[in-house]
């Protein structure tokens, strides 16, 4: 939920319309949560869940084979997964065939957060990666959104983690495009 809220603030800071909201089922506390963020250049009137996302962030890779994480994702969509493992190692090799492989990445956001925050809270870090992968928002807007939500050491650590994920994804994309 925090990542969706930060993403909407970053988009709003860039003069765009944005809307963030979670989707809860009747599950118990601790169950997986799905959050949505819409970004547009025009006013957003719909309040429905996003059925066909342009981009997905998966913070917990253990969910990849438990729920339909990729349902409705467009073939030209973006996917960023918090993992040290490759897409093939995650068992997603066959699934990726219908998509633009250069838009599907893993990033060790958890490890990066442990380094910069001392704990695994990859939401803000993954937004840095999303900024690099999609270029829908800028890293500067992500950093500003973080400082709007957090302060002091927590803000500094989240900004450092977002920058590190941004750089990691940029390097990965450059390798893929250059290959």
QUIKAVEN-V431216 format. One record per helix or strand of 3 or more residues. SS is the DSSP state (H for helix, E for strand). FROM is the first residue (numbers start at 1). LEN is the number of residues. If there is no record, write none. Layout:
ss=SS from=FROM len=LEN
ss=SS from=FROM len=LEN
This chain:
ss=H from=2 len=12
ss=E from=17 len=7
ss=E from=34 len=7
ss=E from=55 len=4
ss=H from=61 len=3
ss=E from=78 len=5
ss=H from=95 len=4
ss=H from=101 len=3
ss=E from=104 len=4
ss=H from=109 len=9
ss=H from=123 len=12
ss=H from=139 len=11
ss=H from=152 len=27
